[in-house]
C-alpha cells in the first residue's frame, strides 16, 4: 500500500514539474512577442524620424546658396498719374536701376504717364500697357527745350541731312548770313530752345566781312539765352576747297576775331582745325560729303560732352 502511494506521489511531482515548465515557456513566449512588438515600434519610430531628418537635410541642400530676393528700393504710388516729358533720349528698364534689363526707349519730348516714384530717384511709368522705370533726371513736368539746336546756313542744312534730327532741331537756311540770323533766326531760337538746350551757331561763310556784326549780335543775346537755361557754342567756320569763292585765309581771320571777342560764356568749337587735320571732301569747294558732315558732327558732340 505504501509503495502505491509512493508511486502516486512521484507521478504527481513529475506532473507538477511539467506543468510549471509549460507555464514558464508560455510566459517567455509572450514576453518575446511583446518585446518583438516593442522593438518593431521603436524601429518604426526611429525610421520615421530619420525620414524627417533626411527630408530636412534635402531642403537645406536645395536652398543652400539662395538669397531672399527683395527690391533694393521702395515705390511711392501717386494717387493719380502725372503726365511728364522725356528731356532726352532715355532707356526704359524693368526695374529702378541700370542693372535691370532694358525694355524700351523714349526719345526727347515723349509724353508718359508717371504712376509712382522710387526712393532712389527713378519714376515708375505706364509703358506699352506694362510697367517700366526711367531715371528721374531725364524727365520734366513741362515740354522741355530740345536737347540740341543747330543754327546756321546751308552747311547746317546739310548737317541735318547727314545725321538726322531725332533729338535735335535746326534753324537753318541755304545761302543766308547775318541779316537772316538777326531778322528771322533769333525769333525761331526763342520758340525752339529752352532750359537745358545746347545751341550751336555756325554762320559766317557767306559773309565773312560781317565779323563785327556777328560778335555784337551774339553778345547782346547771351544774357537772355543764359537766363533761359540755354548753353551756347559758336562753331568756327570750317575750311573750303580750292574752288570756293572765299579763301581759308579769310576764314581764319573771321574765326580769330570771333573766338577772341565773343562773350566768355559762349564756348568755341574749333571745327576748322579738326577738318584741316583729319581731312574733308568738298566737291564744290564749299559743301561736304555725308562722311565729312558725320565726322564733324561727332567732333562737335565730343567737345560738348567733354565740356558739359
Secondary structure as the mmCIF struct_conf table of DSSP 4:
data_model
#
loop_
_struct_conf.conf_type_id
_struct_conf.id
_struct_conf.beg_label_comp_id
_struct_conf.beg_label_asym_id
_struct_conf.beg_label_seq_id
_struct_conf.end_label_comp_id
_struct_conf.end_label_asym_id
_struct_conf.end_label_seq_id
HELX_RH_AL_P HELX_RH_AL_P1 UNK A 2 UNK A 63
TURN_TY1_P TURN_TY1_P1 UNK A 64 UNK A 65
BEND BEND1 UNK A 72 UNK A 73
STRN STRN1 UNK A 75 UNK A 86
BEND BEND2 UNK A 87 UNK A 88
STRN STRN2 UNK A 90 UNK A 93
BEND BEND3 UNK A 94 UNK A 97
TURN_TY1_P TURN_TY1_P2 UNK A 98 UNK A 99
BEND BEND4 UNK A 100 UNK A 100
HELX_LH_PP_P HELX_LH_PP_P1 UNK A 101 UNK A 101
STRN STRN3 UNK A 102 UNK A 106
TURN_TY1_P TURN_TY1_P3 UNK A 108 UNK A 109
STRN STRN4 UNK A 111 UNK A 118
TURN_TY1_P TURN_TY1_P4 UNK A 119 UNK A 120
BEND BEND5 UNK A 121 UNK A 121
STRN STRN5 UNK A 122 UNK A 127
TURN_TY1_P TURN_TY1_P5 UNK A 128 UNK A 129
STRN STRN6 UNK A 130 UNK A 135
HELX_RH_3T_P HELX_RH_3T_P1 UNK A 136 UNK A 138
STRN STRN7 UNK A 139 UNK A 140
BEND BEND6 UNK A 141 UNK A 142
HELX_LH_PP_P HELX_LH_PP_P2 UNK A 143 UNK A 146
BEND BEND7 UNK A 147 UNK A 147
STRN STRN8 UNK A 148 UNK A 152
BEND BEND8 UNK A 153 UNK A 153
HELX_RH_AL_P HELX_RH_AL_P2 UNK A 154 UNK A 163
BEND BEND9 UNK A 166 UNK A 167
STRN STRN9 UNK A 168 UNK A 172
TURN_TY1_P TURN_TY1_P6 UNK A 174 UNK A 175
HELX_RH_AL_P HELX_RH_AL_P3 UNK A 178 UNK A 180
HELX_RH_PI_P HELX_RH_PI_P1 UNK A 181 UNK A 185
HELX_RH_AL_P HELX_RH_AL_P4 UNK A 186 UNK A 192
TURN_TY1_P TURN_TY1_P7 UNK A 195 UNK A 196
STRN STRN10 UNK A 198 UNK A 202
TURN_TY1_P TURN_TY1_P8 UNK A 205 UNK A 206
HELX_RH_3T_P HELX_RH_3T_P2 UNK A 208 UNK A 210
HELX_RH_AL_P HELX_RH_AL_P5 UNK A 211 UNK A 227
TURN_TY1_P TURN_TY1_P9 UNK A 228 UNK A 229
STRN STRN11 UNK A 231 UNK A 235
HELX_LH_PP_P HELX_LH_PP_P3 UNK A 236 UNK A 239
TURN_TY1_P TURN_TY1_P10 UNK A 242 UNK A 243
BEND BEND10 UNK A 244 UNK A 246
HELX_RH_AL_P HELX_RH_AL_P6 UNK A 248 UNK A 261
BEND BEND11 UNK A 262 UNK A 262
TURN_TY1_P TURN_TY1_P11 UNK A 264 UNK A 265
BEND BEND12 UNK A 266 UNK A 266
STRN STRN12 UNK A 267 UNK A 269
HELX_RH_AL_P HELX_RH_AL_P7 UNK A 271 UNK A 278
TURN_TY1_P TURN_TY1_P12 UNK A 283 UNK A 284
BEND BEND13 UNK A 285 UNK A 287
HELX_RH_AL_P HELX_RH_AL_P8 UNK A 290 UNK A 307
#
